[in-house]
Each structure stands twice: as C-alpha cells, then as structure tokens.
C-alpha cells in the first residue's frame, strides 16, 4: 500500500549525478488545412492518423492506443510524439547532453512534419493560442482521461477547455542532483519565470482578431484552475521545502484512477483523500494506490514550474524553431551552472514576492513592457541573458562551426534589443494589413 514516505522517496530516488545531467525539450504546434484554415482532425483521409502512418514510414514506432484501438502516440530513440486534447501535436524530445543536440532534434522533427504538410497542403503554425478556431469547431481526441478533464474544467475555471484545445507551449526539462539543488532550481525558476514568459509572448490573436493581449495562452492558463496552475507564493520562498511541494500536490484534486483497465473519475477527491481512503465510493475505497498513480497525478499539476522525476519549466508560448531552441538554451545556462544558480538564489531573494506575482498577472497584457519593482523587464531580461550566456560559454559545447550553445540565445537578444516580442511583430503586421490569413501563411516553422 502506498505510503507518504513513498512520495518523498520518489523524488529522492530521482536525484541524478551531475555528470549525467541532460536536457529535454517539448514543443507543441497547430496544424491547419491551408486552404480553409480548419484544424487537422484526429481521423480521416488527411488527419492525425494519416500523419502518424507517414511518421511510421520515417522510422517512428507505434506506442499508445486509445480504448477504440486508435493510435495516439509514437516513439523513436527515446523521443515521443503525442497529442494534446484538440489534436495539437507535441514532440517530447529525448534527454540529450547539450542544446545543439536538442535543437537538431527539433529541426529534424519539424522537417518531417513539413514534408507531410507540403504533400497535403497543410500549414504548421507555432503560436501560443489558436489564432482562428472557435472552441465549438474543435473536436476532442477520443481519450478517456480527456473526457474526464473536459467535464471537470468548467467547474473550476472559465478557460479550461480553451487551455486543452487552443493553446500550445514549449518547455524544457532538467535534472536535479540533490534536495538542496532541487529547491534552488525550483525557487529560482519560479522567481524569474514571468520574465521568460514576457520574452516568449506569441499569441495576440483570438478568433481571427487582436484582443489586446500579447499572450492569450498565459491569460488562458491563469483562468483554468487556480488550484493546480500558476506560481504559488510559497514557491518563491528561500524556506521552501520538498515536503511542502508534496503537501501542495497531495491536496490538489485527482483527475482519475485507472482501475481494472478503466479510467475512474476521481475529481471530487484530493490525492490525500484517496491515499487516506476518506471517500464515499466503494470501488475507489477498495483500490490501493500505487506509485504510478502518484506519477500520473504529478503530471496533472500545471504550475509554471513543475516537479516530477525531473524539473519542467513550462511558461513559454510556442514559436518557431529559433524560439524553441532559445528556451532550453536560456535555462541551461542558468540551471546547470552551480555558481550562477547560487548567485541568482541570493540576488533574487531581494525581489518582492508580491511584485513577482503581480508581474505574472501583468505579462499577458503588457509582455516585455511590464515592470518588476519599478524596473523595465528589458533591463532585467538583458541581465539574465548575459548571465545565461556566461553559463553556456563555460559549458563549452561547440557545434560543427565552432560555436558554443550561446548561439541559441541570439533570438532573445534581438527581442530585447528591438523591444519587440514575437507578439509585437504580429500585432504590427496585422495593423498594417487588417487581415490575418496572409500573416498565418507566413507562420511555417
């Protein structure tokens, strides 16, 4: 029977030796029919199922099926291709040693998709929020857990269904080496996450119009489920502990349990109630939780920084290839340099926790024009980019042209220099033309 001590042991058993540390990158994208701007659907002549068969011809292998025996994920060499509820396609990359490698992996994946897209007259778009589709026009993929989430989301927020079907992100995953290292990485990442979000703003459209926000994706997440989303004040404290994170997760409602091959809706109950068997459902009471149930529950915590057997930084809008590369590059330079991490742990301790949380709320509207404690984000962003660059320089991983990983920060440096996020560029383009289709046709990776 699962014990609370098992939950702590799960994280402690995930400590990685520094010499074996890796980088994982995950990124989602929308696929549209170019002609009518309708989203690619799950099944049909031109569909996700057809795309999966194309990817299988490229060496990908069948991985997971839904209850109707339809393919819903693929894998190859440690990477996987999966689906978000509205058929957004995600690459969960292999754990790799350096940023050059993860960028190459993303480039090869996007090239495969582009080959299929050109054959089928599809558009692959990297934006944080679907710029065209209405919610009622998007079909959920047939997956049991998504049905449970679909029914639950409207009970806890106004935009949960939008989150499931109309958002795309890019995230980077990192190892932690000890409990103290986990705490420093987690707290520092939460403190600076709103600045990263501002740099990556890339979703100013909703249903073919501007709606005065630079990140509709972040706005959507902020009104999805306050219990399991966002940045929590306790995550910003130097006194934060692993036990505190476990306590937080235990008290979040659990989406489902898989019992005898069937997904059982457990949304009325927190994981702690399931663990302590204080429920009214006989089937659930008689079921003994396993560590797999804990792992599944951790994957349904949607905070901007998330702890699993590794740490995920999840706050960026999806974008083109150079922005996909920029995210793991930025975080690698900071999180994988012990001296830099320690310095930021001390320096960001002086930041107002209330100021960080206010910034988090401000970013969807103002983006890079937001302020933190009276300082413009461009100033703070320049400082952080310089720190990250130092960390990447010190790592010394060179590509075939003799360039280290800091080459992948160039896009972010240009954003700071020009004071224009990807969203700002899109807004300018739209204001010139007053029409969205010509813009979207340029949004290929």
N, C-alpha and C positions, 0 to 999 in steps of 0.2 A: 504494500500500500504506500502511495506517495506521501512523503513527509515534508515539512517545511525545510528541513535540513537538506533535502534533495534539491530544492530550488536554489539554495546558495551554492551547493556543490556543482550544479550545472554551470554556473559562471566560473567558479574557481577551476573547474576541470578544463575550461576553455582558454586558460592562460597559455599564450604562445611564447616560445623563446624568441628574443629579438632577432636572432639571425634567420629565423624562418618567417618573419613577417611578410605579409602580402597586401595587395591592393585589388579590390573587386569593384567593378563599375556596372551599374544597372541603368538602363535608359529605355524610356517608353516613347512611342510615336503613334501618330494618327495616320491611317491610310484611307484615302478618298478615291473615288472614281473621278478622274479629272474633268470629265465632260459635265456631269450633273452635280458634282460636289457632294455626293452621298457617301456616307461612311461604308467601308468594306464590311460586309456581314460575315457571320460565322460559317454559313454553308451556302452552296450554290455553285454555279459554273465558275464564277470569279469570286473567290471567297477565302477566308482563313483556311478552310480545309484544303482548298486547291493550292494555296500558298505553302501550306505545310508539306504537301506532296512535292512541290518544287524544291523546298529546302531539303527534303529527304534525298532528292537526287543530287544534292550538293554535299552529302555525307552526314547530315543530321539523322538522328535516330528517334523512333517513337519512344515517348516517355510516359505520359499520363493520359488516361481516358476518363471521360465523364460517365455517369450512370447509364447513358444511352450508347456507350461504346464509341463515342466520337473522340478524336484526338484533340487534346487541349494543351499539350506541351511537347517539346522536343529537347534532346540534349546532344552535345558533341564536345568531347575533350574537356569536360569539366564546366562547360557553359550550358545554359539552357535558354530556350525561347518559350515564353509563357504568354498568357493573355490576361489582361485586365477585364473587368466585367462588361465593358462596352466594345470589346474587340480591339482595344489598344494593344499593340504588340510590344512586348518587353524582351530585351536581352539582359539576362543575368550572367555577367561575364565570369570567366574563370579567375581564380585567385592567381595573380601574377606578381612578379618581383618589382616591376617598375612601371612608370607612367607611359613610357614609349610603347611597351607591350600592350597595355590596356587600350591605348589609342589605336594601335594597329588592329587589335581585335574588333573594336567598334567600326573601324573603317572597312574591314573585310565583311562584317555583318551587313553594314549599310549598302555595300556594293552588291551583295547577294540580293537584298531586297530591291535595289534599284533595277537590277536585271529583270526581276519578275515584274516590277512596276512598268517598265518600258514595254514589255510584251503585252501587258493587259491594260495599258493606258490608265495607270493609277498614279496618284500623287502621294508622296510620303512627306508628311509635314511635321516639323519639330517645333511645337508651341506648347505652352503650359496649359492652355484651355482650348477646347474645340472652338474654332472661330465662327462656325456656321451652324452646326446642327442644333435643333431643338431637342430637348430631353425626350419628348414623346416619339421622336423619329429614330431613336437608337434602341436596338434590341439587346437585351442582356444575353450573354452567352449561357447556354444551359449547363449550369454547375450548381450543385446543391447548396454549397456554402454561400454562394452569391444570392440565392433566393432568400436565405435567412437574413443576410445583411440588407437586402433590398427592402424587406418588410420592417426591419428594425430601424433603419436610418431616419425615416421621417419622425420617429418618436423622440429623437434626441438632438435634432438639428434641422435646419431648413435647406441645406445644400448637400446632404449626404449622397443623394442619388446623382447629383452633378459630379461630386467627387469620384464616384465609382465609374462613371461613363464618359465624362467630358474633361478629365484632367490627365496630364502627362508630366512626368518628372524625370530628373536624372539624379542618381545618388551614388555615393562612394562608400565603400566598406573597408574597415581597418581592424587589425588585430590589437588586442591589449595584452600586456605582459605580466601584470600583477594587479592586485586590487588597487593599490595606490595609483598605478598607471591608468587603470580603467577610470578611476574617479577624476583624475586630472584631465584626461582626454574628454570625458563626458561633460564636465563642467565648462571647460574652455570652449568646447564646440558649441554648447548651448549659448554661452555668452556672446560669441561672435557670429552665430548663425544668422541673425537678422541682417547683418551687413552683407553676407554672402547672398542671401535672398534678394537683396536690393540689386546687386550686380547682375543677377540672373533673371530679373523681371523680363518676361517674354510672353505675356498673354493679355493684350489690351482689348481683344475683341470678344463679343458675345452675340451670337446670332446675327452675324454679318455687320455689326455696328460697334463703334467705340462706346465704352460705357464708363469712361473716366477713371478706370483703374489700370495700373500697369502690370499687375499680376492678379488676374481673375482666379488663377489656380490657388494662390495663397489665400485670397479672400474666401474662396470656396471651402478650403480646409478649416479656416477659422470659424466656420458656421456648420461644421459637420457633426462633431460630437465633443463637447468640451471636456468630457471625462477622459477621453483617450487620445486627444490631439493637442498640438501646440507646444509651448515652452512653459514649464511649471516653475514657479519662483524657487521652489526647493532645489531645482536642478542647477541653480546659479550660485549656490552657497558653497563656500570652502569647507563647510561641515557636512556636505552631502556624503552619504554612505551607500554601499551596495545594498545593505539591508533596507534602506529607505526606498530604493528603487523597487525592490521585491515587494515591500509593503504596498507601494503605489499600484503595482501591476496586479497584486492579489485582489485589490478592491475595485478593479475595473470589471464591468460586466463581461462575461464569457459568451462568445457568439454561438459556439456549437461544441458538441462532443460527437465523435464517430463511434457508435456502439453497434456491434454486430453488422458492420458494413453500411450503416445508415447514419446520416447526419441528423442529430437531435438538437433542436433549438433550445439553447440554454440562456437566452438573453435576459430572462428575469433575474439571473443569479450572477453574483461575482464569482471569480475563481476561488476565493476564500470560502464562500458558502458551499461550493461544490466539494472543496477539499475537506471541509468540516461536516459535510453531509447534512447541512441545515436547509434542505429543500423539501418541497411538497410532492415531488414527482418520484414515484416508486422506481421506475426504470433508472433514473439518474441516481437515486439514493443507493441502489444496489450495485452501481458501477464503481469500480475502483480506478481512480485517476492514475495515469502513467506519466512518465517524463515527456512522452510525445505530446500529451495534452497540454503540458506546460509550454512546450516549444511552439505548438500551434497558437496558444494564447498570446505568447510574446509577439508573434507575427501579426497580431491584430491590434497591437498598441501602435498608434500612429503619431507619436510625438515627433518633433522635428529632428531630434537625435534619439536613436533607439538602440537599446542594448539587447543583443542576442548572444550567440557564441562568438560574436564579433560586434563592433560598433558601426552603426549606419548613420551617415549624415544625409538627411533626406529633404532639404529645404529648397531645392533649385527647380525653376521651371525648365521643362525640356527645351532643347535648342538644336542647332546644327552641330556638325561634328566637332568644330573647334571649341564650342562651349561644352560639349560632352567631355572632351579631353581636359578642359580647363578646371572642371570641378575636382577630379581626383588629384590633379597637379597641385592645386591650391592647398587642399587638406593634407596631402602627403608632406609637403614642405613644412607644415606646422606640427602635425601629429606624430611624425616619425623622426623628429629631431628632439632629443631629450632636453637639451639646453634651451631651445626655443620654447618647447612646451612648458618648462619650468618658469621661464621668464614671463610668458603670457599668463600662466596661472597666477603669478604675483601681480602683474600690471593690470589685468582685467578685474582683479579683486576690488580695485578702487572704483569700478564702474557701478553706477546706481542700478540695483536690480529692478527698481520700478522703471527707470529710464530704458533699460533693455526691453522690458515687457511693453512699454509704450511704443518703442521703436518697432517692435514686432507687429503691433497693430497698425502702425502708420505706413509700413513698407508697401502694402498692396496698392495704396493710393498714390504715394509720392515717389516710390522707388528710390533712386540714388539721390533725390532731392530731400530726403528725410534727414533728421538730425538726431544725434545722440549726445545728451548733456551739453547742448549748445554748439557741438562740433558738426560740421557738414560731413556726410558719410564719405565723400570723395577723399577728404583728408585722412580719415581713419582707414578707408579702403586702400589708399596708397601705402600707408604704413604697414598694413597687414600683407599686402602683395610683396613689398620689399622683404619682409620677414620670411614669407614663404619662399621667395626666390633664393634667399640665403640658404635655407634648409635644403632646397633642391640642388643648389650648387655644391653643397658639401657632400651630398649623396654620390655625386659623380657618375651617374649612369648616362652614358653617351649613346646617341643614335649613330647611324651609318655616316652621317655628315659631321660627326664630332660635336654635336650639340647636346647639352645636358637637358634634364627634364623641365627646366625653367622655360624652355621654348614654348611650352604649352600654356604659359601664363600671358602670352602676348595679347591674346584677345581681350582678357580682362584689363590689361594695362591700357589698351586702346579705349576701352569703355570709360575708364577713369579719365584718361587724357581728353577725350571728346565730350565727356559728361553726358553720354548717351548710352543707355542700356539697349538691348535688342528691342524692347517695347517702345522706347522713344523713337527709334528708327522707323518702326512700323507705323507709329502714330503720324510721323512726318509724311511718310509715303501715302497713307490714307488721306490725310488732309490735302495733299496735292491732287489726288485723283478722285476722291469721294467714292471709290469703288474698291471692293475687297478682292474680287476674283483675280485680277491681274497681280495683286500682291501675293496671293496664295500660290499662284502658279510659279512664283519665284522661290517658294519655301522648301524646295527639294533640299535634301541633305547634300 
